[in-house]
């Protein structure tokens, strides 16, 4: 653990507000390793603190779990680098210290919509792994209209180059003229799976947008190329879905950070 100010460490551990602890320090009531500290005194994991009648050992901070919802425009790649110098989804994400953003699955170059990013690699792996059968929902516009037989075939299963694939749900979203809309749900993340399923029954996709991943829905009003942090309760539910737990200390820290950032206004939500 790198050093941090005493008042910050004690507040992080839930022993009072930052301001309260600063007042105790100013009154000479806080000792670290037996010595009275001043405002700005640095502490590290393992240091022993005495204050307000309590004796504690300073703990290293746990890495807070963050999850971003990014509204990907068509025409961006999901890789950090590209030989063709195309725009990357990572160009729009906030900087992290001592960690990096991991995408939960990918969207191809011409697909838009919801893309999740997290700084927790295990969460990203579990959400994307087929064994957890996490739902993905897409809004699809196709040329023409699906006949009943093709809908049945797409739900029953189609043999693709890399195995069988099928939609769990197909809902008619209507449309006029040459294009028709459908909302489809599946539980895998094979490369270009939605497009390939439609192509397998002779139907061309003219537009594809992901609108939901697990229990996270693309927020209305979130402009393309913008992101928003999930609330900690949303992250907790998402982690529970794949058998992970979010510690309460992380929830408290992140809720405080989000209030300060006023996340929607800051990101143009």
KAKA-V430024 format. One record per helix or strand of 3 or more residues. SS is the DSSP state (H for helix, E for strand). FROM is the first residue (numbers start at 1). LEN is the number of residues. If there is no record, write none. Layout:
ss=[SS;SS]
from=[FROM;FROM]
len=[LEN;LEN]
This chain:
ss=[H;H;E;E;E;E;H;E;H;H;E;H;E;E;E;E;H;E;E;H;H;H]
from=[6;18;30;48;54;67;89;112;121;130;136;148;158;163;169;179;193;205;227;232;248;263]
len=[7;9;3;4;4;6;4;7;8;3;8;9;3;3;6;8;8;9;3;10;14;4]
